[in-house]
Amino acid sequence: MKNFLISGLVGEYRIKINLFAISPNHAIKVFQQKYPKAEDIYVIQDLFKGK
């Protein structure tokens, strides 16, 4: 599991939270479950950075 920084627009506020998930898509789904009215959800981190 990895730590992803997810950003989403909830109401008129931009919320950024760190989530542990298997993949970026899974992290977005977890964010949507936590904030069902969220819009414009995306991963902020550079996913293609080398180790």
PDB file with SEQRES, HELIX, SHEET and CRYST1 records, atoms N, CA, C and O in Angstrom:
SEQRES   1 A   51  MET LYS ASN PHE LEU ILE SER GLY LEU VAL GLY GLU TYR          
SEQRES   2 A   51  ARG ILE LYS ILE ASN LEU PHE ALA ILE SER PRO ASN HIS          
SEQRES   3 A   51  ALA ILE LYS VAL PHE GLN GLN LYS TYR PRO LYS ALA GLU          
SEQRES   4 A   51  ASP ILE TYR VAL ILE GLN ASP LEU PHE LYS GLY LYS              
HELIX    1 AA1 PRO A   24  LYS A   34  1                                  11    
SHEET    1 AA1 3 TYR A  13  ALA A  21  0                                        
SHEET    2 AA1 3 LYS A   2  VAL A  10 -1                                        
SHEET    3 AA1 3 GLU A  39  VAL A  43 -1                                        
CRYST1    1.000    1.000    1.000  90.00  90.00  90.00 P 1           1          
ATOM      1  N   MET A   1       0.845  -1.182   0.000  1.00  0.00           N  
ATOM      2  CA  MET A   1       0.000   0.000   0.000  1.00  0.00           C  
ATOM      3  C   MET A   1       0.888   1.242   0.000  1.00  0.00           C  
ATOM      4  O   MET A   1       1.989   1.245   0.551  1.00  0.00           O  
ATOM      5  N   LYS A   2       0.384   2.280  -0.625  1.00  0.00           N  
ATOM      6  CA  LYS A   2       1.120   3.539  -0.722  1.00  0.00           C  
ATOM      7  C   LYS A   2       0.281   4.665  -0.141  1.00  0.00           C  
ATOM      8  O   LYS A   2      -0.932   4.542   0.029  1.00  0.00           O  
ATOM      9  N   ASN A   3       0.950   5.748   0.154  1.00  0.00           N  
ATOM     10  CA  ASN A   3       0.297   6.937   0.670  1.00  0.00           C  
ATOM     11  C   ASN A   3       0.082   7.907  -0.495  1.00  0.00           C  
ATOM     12  O   ASN A   3       1.038   8.289  -1.170  1.00  0.00           O  
ATOM     13  N   PHE A   4      -1.180   8.307  -0.731  1.00  0.00           N  
ATOM     14  CA  PHE A   4      -1.515   9.217  -1.827  1.00  0.00           C  
ATOM     15  C   PHE A   4      -2.113  10.498  -1.260  1.00  0.00           C  
ATOM     16  O   PHE A   4      -2.899  10.459  -0.314  1.00  0.00           O  
ATOM     17  N   LEU A   5      -1.739  11.625  -1.841  1.00  0.00           N  
ATOM     18  CA  LEU A   5      -2.330  12.912  -1.486  1.00  0.00           C  
ATOM     19  C   LEU A   5      -3.454  13.182  -2.479  1.00  0.00           C  
ATOM     20  O   LEU A   5      -3.210  13.369  -3.671  1.00  0.00           O  
ATOM     21  N   ILE A   6      -4.689  13.199  -1.974  1.00  0.00           N  
ATOM     22  CA  ILE A   6      -5.875  13.360  -2.809  1.00  0.00           C  
ATOM     23  C   ILE A   6      -6.496  14.723  -2.525  1.00  0.00           C  
ATOM     24  O   ILE A   6      -6.601  15.146  -1.374  1.00  0.00           O  
ATOM     25  N   SER A   7      -6.902  15.397  -3.590  1.00  0.00           N  
ATOM     26  CA  SER A   7      -7.543  16.698  -3.467  1.00  0.00           C  
ATOM     27  C   SER A   7      -8.932  16.630  -4.085  1.00  0.00           C  
ATOM     28  O   SER A   7      -9.132  16.008  -5.128  1.00  0.00           O  
ATOM     29  N   GLY A   8      -9.888  17.278  -3.427  1.00  0.00           N  
ATOM     30  CA  GLY A   8     -11.244  17.305  -3.957  1.00  0.00           C  
ATOM     31  C   GLY A   8     -11.970  18.556  -3.504  1.00  0.00           C  
ATOM     32  O   GLY A   8     -11.661  19.127  -2.458  1.00  0.00           O  
ATOM     33  N   LEU A   9     -12.932  18.970  -4.297  1.00  0.00           N  
ATOM     34  CA  LEU A   9     -13.735  20.155  -4.005  1.00  0.00           C  
ATOM     35  C   LEU A   9     -15.019  19.710  -3.315  1.00  0.00           C  
ATOM     36  O   LEU A   9     -15.857  19.040  -3.918  1.00  0.00           O  
ATOM     37  N   VAL A  10     -15.168  20.089  -2.041  1.00  0.00           N  
ATOM     38  CA  VAL A  10     -16.354  19.743  -1.258  1.00  0.00           C  
ATOM     39  C   VAL A  10     -17.050  21.044  -0.910  1.00  0.00           C  
ATOM     40  O   VAL A  10     -16.544  21.841  -0.120  1.00  0.00           O  
ATOM     41  N   GLY A  11     -18.216  21.254  -1.505  1.00  0.00           N  
ATOM     42  CA  GLY A  11     -18.897  22.531  -1.316  1.00  0.00           C  
ATOM     43  C   GLY A  11     -18.080  23.613  -1.992  1.00  0.00           C  
ATOM     44  O   GLY A  11     -17.857  23.566  -3.202  1.00  0.00           O  
ATOM     45  N   GLU A  12     -17.638  24.580  -1.221  1.00  0.00           N  
ATOM     46  CA  GLU A  12     -16.786  25.643  -1.779  1.00  0.00           C  
ATOM     47  C   GLU A  12     -15.360  25.553  -1.259  1.00  0.00           C  
ATOM     48  O   GLU A  12     -14.573  26.480  -1.448  1.00  0.00           O  
ATOM     49  N   TYR A  13     -15.018  24.441  -0.603  1.00  0.00           N  
ATOM     50  CA  TYR A  13     -13.688  24.278  -0.027  1.00  0.00           C  
ATOM     51  C   TYR A  13     -12.901  23.179  -0.730  1.00  0.00           C  
ATOM     52  O   TYR A  13     -13.460  22.141  -1.085  1.00  0.00           O  
ATOM     53  N   ARG A  14     -11.617  23.403  -0.931  1.00  0.00           N  
ATOM     54  CA  ARG A  14     -10.707  22.397  -1.488  1.00  0.00           C  
ATOM     55  C   ARG A  14     -10.101  21.631  -0.314  1.00  0.00           C  
ATOM     56  O   ARG A  14      -9.437  22.221   0.539  1.00  0.00           O  
ATOM     57  N   ILE A  15     -10.327  20.325  -0.272  1.00  0.00           N  
ATOM     58  CA  ILE A  15      -9.825  19.482   0.809  1.00  0.00           C  
ATOM     59  C   ILE A  15      -8.705  18.611   0.259  1.00  0.00           C  
ATOM     60  O   ILE A  15      -8.838  18.012  -0.808  1.00  0.00           O  
ATOM     61  N   LYS A  16      -7.599  18.548   0.998  1.00  0.00           N  
ATOM     62  CA  LYS A  16      -6.470  17.695   0.631  1.00  0.00           C  
ATOM     63  C   LYS A  16      -6.198  16.768   1.806  1.00  0.00           C  
ATOM     64  O   LYS A  16      -5.975  17.224   2.928  1.00  0.00           O  
ATOM     65  N   ILE A  17      -6.217  15.456   1.541  1.00  0.00           N  
ATOM     66  CA  ILE A  17      -5.945  14.491   2.603  1.00  0.00           C  
ATOM     67  C   ILE A  17      -5.014  13.405   2.082  1.00  0.00           C  
ATOM     68  O   ILE A  17      -4.982  13.110   0.887  1.00  0.00           O  
ATOM     69  N   ASN A  18      -4.265  12.824   2.995  1.00  0.00           N  
ATOM     70  CA  ASN A  18      -3.408  11.683   2.683  1.00  0.00           C  
ATOM     71  C   ASN A  18      -4.193  10.410   2.944  1.00  0.00           C  
ATOM     72  O   ASN A  18      -4.808  10.257   3.999  1.00  0.00           O  
ATOM     73  N   LEU A  19      -4.172   9.492   1.979  1.00  0.00           N  
ATOM     74  CA  LEU A  19      -4.858   8.212   2.113  1.00  0.00           C  
ATOM     75  C   LEU A  19      -3.915   7.073   1.774  1.00  0.00           C  
ATOM     76  O   LEU A  19      -3.103   7.183   0.856  1.00  0.00           O  
ATOM     77  N   PHE A  20      -4.023   5.974   2.518  1.00  0.00           N  
ATOM     78  CA  PHE A  20      -3.310   4.752   2.166  1.00  0.00           C  
ATOM     79  C   PHE A  20      -4.213   3.941   1.248  1.00  0.00           C  
ATOM     80  O   PHE A  20      -5.370   3.675   1.573  1.00  0.00           O  
ATOM     81  N   ALA A  21      -3.672   3.550   0.098  1.00  0.00           N  
ATOM     82  CA  ALA A  21      -4.461   2.783  -0.862  1.00  0.00           C  
ATOM     83  C   ALA A  21      -3.528   1.940  -1.722  1.00  0.00           C  
ATOM     84  O   ALA A  21      -2.313   2.133  -1.727  1.00  0.00           O  
ATOM     85  N   ILE A  22      -4.124   1.010  -2.441  1.00  0.00           N  
ATOM     86  CA  ILE A  22      -3.369   0.123  -3.317  1.00  0.00           C  
ATOM     87  C   ILE A  22      -2.947   0.848  -4.591  1.00  0.00           C  
ATOM     88  O   ILE A  22      -1.826   0.675  -5.069  1.00  0.00           O  
ATOM     89  N   SER A  23      -3.853   1.663  -5.137  1.00  0.00           N  
ATOM     90  CA  SER A  23      -3.583   2.367  -6.388  1.00  0.00           C  
ATOM     91  C   SER A  23      -4.201   3.766  -6.316  1.00  0.00           C  
ATOM     92  O   SER A  23      -4.993   4.049  -5.417  1.00  0.00           O  
ATOM     93  N   PRO A  24      -3.841   4.636  -7.258  1.00  0.00           N  
ATOM     94  CA  PRO A  24      -4.461   5.980  -7.280  1.00  0.00           C  
ATOM     95  C   PRO A  24      -5.977   5.918  -7.473  1.00  0.00           C  
ATOM     96  O   PRO A  24      -6.711   6.702  -6.873  1.00  0.00           O  
ATOM     97  N   ASN A  25      -6.446   4.991  -8.307  1.00  0.00           N  
ATOM     98  CA  ASN A  25      -7.894   4.863  -8.515  1.00  0.00           C  
ATOM     99  C   ASN A  25      -8.599   4.436  -7.234  1.00  0.00           C  
ATOM    100  O   ASN A  25      -9.686   4.925  -6.924  1.00  0.00           O  
ATOM    101  N   HIS A  26      -7.980   3.526  -6.492  1.00  0.00           N  
ATOM    102  CA  HIS A  26      -8.561   3.087  -5.231  1.00  0.00           C  
ATOM    103  C   HIS A  26      -8.593   4.240  -4.226  1.00  0.00           C  
ATOM    104  O   HIS A  26      -9.561   4.383  -3.480  1.00  0.00           O  
ATOM    105  N   ALA A  27      -7.549   5.054  -4.203  1.00  0.00           N  
ATOM    106  CA  ALA A  27      -7.511   6.204  -3.293  1.00  0.00           C  
ATOM    107  C   ALA A  27      -8.635   7.193  -3.616  1.00  0.00           C  
ATOM    108  O   ALA A  27      -9.253   7.750  -2.709  1.00  0.00           O  
ATOM    109  N   ILE A  28      -8.896   7.407  -4.898  1.00  0.00           N  
ATOM    110  CA  ILE A  28      -9.987   8.308  -5.298  1.00  0.00           C  
ATOM    111  C   ILE A  28     -11.333   7.735  -4.880  1.00  0.00           C  
ATOM    112  O   ILE A  28     -12.206   8.480  -4.436  1.00  0.00           O  
ATOM    113  N   LYS A  29     -11.515   6.433  -5.011  1.00  0.00           N  
ATOM    114  CA  LYS A  29     -12.775   5.795  -4.595  1.00  0.00           C  
ATOM    115  C   LYS A  29     -12.984   5.913  -3.088  1.00  0.00           C  
ATOM    116  O   LYS A  29     -14.105   6.137  -2.630  1.00  0.00           O  
ATOM    117  N   VAL A  30     -11.908   5.763  -2.316  1.00  0.00           N  
ATOM    118  CA  VAL A  30     -12.003   5.918  -0.861  1.00  0.00           C  
ATOM    119  C   VAL A  30     -12.384   7.355  -0.513  1.00  0.00           C  
ATOM    120  O   VAL A  30     -13.213   7.583   0.369  1.00  0.00           O  
ATOM    121  N   PHE A  31     -11.779   8.330  -1.205  1.00  0.00           N  
ATOM    122  CA  PHE A  31     -12.108   9.742  -0.989  1.00  0.00           C  
ATOM    123  C   PHE A  31     -13.581   9.994  -1.305  1.00  0.00           C  
ATOM    124  O   PHE A  31     -14.252  10.722  -0.573  1.00  0.00           O  
ATOM    125  N   GLN A  32     -14.094   9.398  -2.393  1.00  0.00           N  
ATOM    126  CA  GLN A  32     -15.495   9.578  -2.771  1.00  0.00           C  
ATOM    127  C   GLN A  32     -16.433   8.964  -1.740  1.00  0.00           C  
ATOM    128  O   GLN A  32     -17.521   9.489  -1.506  1.00  0.00           O  
ATOM    129  N   GLN A  33     -16.023   7.855  -1.118  1.00  0.00           N  
ATOM    130  CA  GLN A  33     -16.850   7.259  -0.068  1.00  0.00           C  
ATOM    131  C   GLN A  33     -16.879   8.139   1.177  1.00  0.00           C  
ATOM    132  O   GLN A  33     -17.904   8.253   1.849  1.00  0.00           O  
ATOM    133  N   LYS A  34     -15.742   8.756   1.473  1.00  0.00           N  
ATOM    134  CA  LYS A  34     -15.651   9.617   2.655  1.00  0.00           C  
ATOM    135  C   LYS A  34     -16.404  10.935   2.444  1.00  0.00           C  
ATOM    136  O   LYS A  34     -17.054  11.442   3.358  1.00  0.00           O  
ATOM    137  N   TYR A  35     -16.308  11.478   1.233  1.00  0.00           N  
ATOM    138  CA  TYR A  35     -16.978  12.744   0.881  1.00  0.00           C  
ATOM    139  C   TYR A  35     -17.835  12.505  -0.367  1.00  0.00           C  
ATOM    140  O   TYR A  35     -17.374  12.758  -1.480  1.00  0.00           O  
ATOM    141  N   PRO A  36     -19.076  12.024  -0.203  1.00  0.00           N  
ATOM    142  CA  PRO A  36     -19.897  11.669  -1.378  1.00  0.00           C  
ATOM    143  C   PRO A  36     -20.269  12.857  -2.269  1.00  0.00           C  
ATOM    144  O   PRO A  36     -20.564  12.664  -3.448  1.00  0.00           O  
ATOM    145  N   LYS A  37     -20.260  14.064  -1.738  1.00  0.00           N  
ATOM    146  CA  LYS A  37     -20.621  15.237  -2.550  1.00  0.00           C  
ATOM    147  C   LYS A  37     -19.407  15.908  -3.176  1.00  0.00           C  
ATOM    148  O   LYS A  37     -19.527  16.999  -3.734  1.00  0.00           O  
ATOM    149  N   ALA A  38     -18.243  15.278  -3.092  1.00  0.00           N  
ATOM    150  CA  ALA A  38     -17.007  15.869  -3.612  1.00  0.00           C  
ATOM    151  C   ALA A  38     -17.012  15.887  -5.139  1.00  0.00           C  
ATOM    152  O   ALA A  38     -17.573  15.008  -5.792  1.00  0.00           O  
ATOM    153  N   GLU A  39     -16.371  16.914  -5.681  1.00  0.00           N  
ATOM    154  CA  GLU A  39     -16.225  17.069  -7.130  1.00  0.00           C  
ATOM    155  C   GLU A  39     -14.753  17.348  -7.431  1.00  0.00           C  
ATOM    156  O   GLU A  39     -13.979  17.687  -6.536  1.00  0.00           O  
ATOM    157  N   ASP A  40     -14.383  17.200  -8.694  1.00  0.00           N  
ATOM    158  CA  ASP A  40     -13.028  17.540  -9.158  1.00  0.00           C  
ATOM    159  C   ASP A  40     -11.955  16.879  -8.287  1.00  0.00           C  
ATOM    160  O   ASP A  40     -11.093  17.556  -7.727  1.00  0.00           O  
ATOM    161  N   ILE A  41     -12.021  15.557  -8.185  1.00  0.00           N  
ATOM    162  CA  ILE A  41     -11.105  14.791  -7.339  1.00  0.00           C  
ATOM    163  C   ILE A  41      -9.913  14.338  -8.172  1.00  0.00           C  
ATOM    164  O   ILE A  41     -10.081  13.819  -9.275  1.00  0.00           O  
ATOM    165  N   TYR A  42      -8.708  14.536  -7.640  1.00  0.00           N  
ATOM    166  CA  TYR A  42      -7.523  14.086  -8.351  1.00  0.00           C  
ATOM    167  C   TYR A  42      -6.372  13.824  -7.380  1.00  0.00           C  
ATOM    168  O   TYR A  42      -6.387  14.270  -6.233  1.00  0.00           O  
ATOM    169  N   VAL A  43      -5.377  13.089  -7.871  1.00  0.00           N  
ATOM    170  CA  VAL A  43      -4.176  12.783  -7.102  1.00  0.00           C  
ATOM    171  C   VAL A  43      -3.159  13.880  -7.371  1.00  0.00           C  
ATOM    172  O   VAL A  43      -2.926  14.239  -8.525  1.00  0.00           O  
ATOM    173  N   ILE A  44      -2.551  14.417  -6.317  1.00  0.00           N  
ATOM    174  CA  ILE A  44      -1.613  15.539  -6.464  1.00  0.00           C  
ATOM    175  C   ILE A  44      -0.190  15.060  -6.713  1.00  0.00           C  
ATOM    176  O   ILE A  44       0.555  15.722  -7.436  1.00  0.00           O  
ATOM    177  N   GLN A  45       0.208  13.932  -6.139  1.00  0.00           N  
ATOM    178  CA  GLN A  45       1.591  13.492  -6.181  1.00  0.00           C  
ATOM    179  C   GLN A  45       2.037  13.123  -7.603  1.00  0.00           C  
ATOM    180  O   GLN A  45       1.230  12.808  -8.476  1.00  0.00           O  
ATOM    181  N   ASP A  46       3.352  13.177  -7.788  1.00  0.00           N  
ATOM    182  CA  ASP A  46       3.942  12.733  -9.037  1.00  0.00           C  
ATOM    183  C   ASP A  46       4.010  11.210  -9.005  1.00  0.00           C  
ATOM    184  O   ASP A  46       4.854  10.644  -8.311  1.00  0.00           O  
ATOM    185  N   LEU A  47       3.136  10.546  -9.742  1.00  0.00           N  
ATOM    186  CA  LEU A  47       3.011   9.095  -9.672  1.00  0.00           C  
ATOM    187  C   LEU A  47       4.114   8.374 -10.432  1.00  0.00           C  
ATOM    188  O   LEU A  47       4.358   7.192 -10.191  1.00  0.00           O  
ATOM    189  N   PHE A  48       4.783   9.068 -11.344  1.00  0.00           N  
ATOM    190  CA  PHE A  48       5.752   8.419 -12.206  1.00  0.00           C  
ATOM    191  C   PHE A  48       7.190   8.693 -11.782  1.00  0.00           C  
ATOM    192  O   PHE A  48       8.126   8.502 -12.558  1.00  0.00           O  
ATOM    193  N   LYS A  49       7.352   9.139 -10.551  1.00  0.00           N  
ATOM    194  CA  LYS A  49       8.686   9.429 -10.030  1.00  0.00           C  
ATOM    195  C   LYS A  49       9.432   8.127  -9.781  1.00  0.00           C  
ATOM    196  O   LYS A  49       8.861   7.177  -9.247  1.00  0.00           O  
ATOM    197  N   GLY A  50      10.687   8.079 -10.160  1.00  0.00           N  
ATOM    198  CA  GLY A  50      11.494   6.879  -9.963  1.00  0.00           C  
ATOM    199  C   GLY A  50      11.851   6.670  -8.519  1.00  0.00           C  
ATOM    200  O   GLY A  50      11.867   7.622  -7.740  1.00  0.00           O  
ATOM    201  N   LYS A  51      12.137   5.443  -8.144  1.00  0.00           N  
ATOM    202  CA  LYS A  51      12.471   5.133  -6.756  1.00  0.00           C  
ATOM    203  C   LYS A  51      13.931   5.352  -6.471  1.00  0.00           C  
ATOM    204  O   LYS A  51      14.379   5.137  -5.345  1.00  0.00           O  
TER     205      LYS A  51                                                      
END                                                                             
